[in-house]
Amino acid sequence: MKVLGTALYLADLELPGALEAAFVRSPVAHATFSPIALPAGVYDAASLGLEPITVEGPGLVASRWPPLAEGRVRYPAEAVAVALAADRPVSSSGTTSRAGI
């Protein structure tokens, strides 16, 4: 198999008005946290108005699961906020300081 480097990935698509997202993740597991003031372009579950989604499937008991942790993280690297920006370097810079979390 010859590697040509011509494959296209989702990140290669340029869609007008699309934003890049980078997630702020918890460095610890089983922790509680209080809401904080977030920098511009960084959003938590409350500021986005997110509600838990139902996760279900064959062999699974249907359960509600939050898209972003709110007040409590359950496992290491659980997403607690999302940084949105027009390009990847800017969105990632919103996560480097852990957005104060």
Sequence and secondary structure as in RCSB ss.txt:
>XXXX:A:sequence
MKVLGTALYLADLELPGALEAAFVRSPVAHATFSPIALPAGVYDAASLGLEPITVEGPGLVASRWPPLAEGRVRY
PAEAVAVALAADRPVSSSGTTSRAGI
>XXXX:A:secstr
    S    GGG   TT  EEEEEE SSSSEE       TTEE HHHHT   EEE  TT   EEE SS  SEE S
TT EEEEEEESSHHHHHHHHHTGGG 
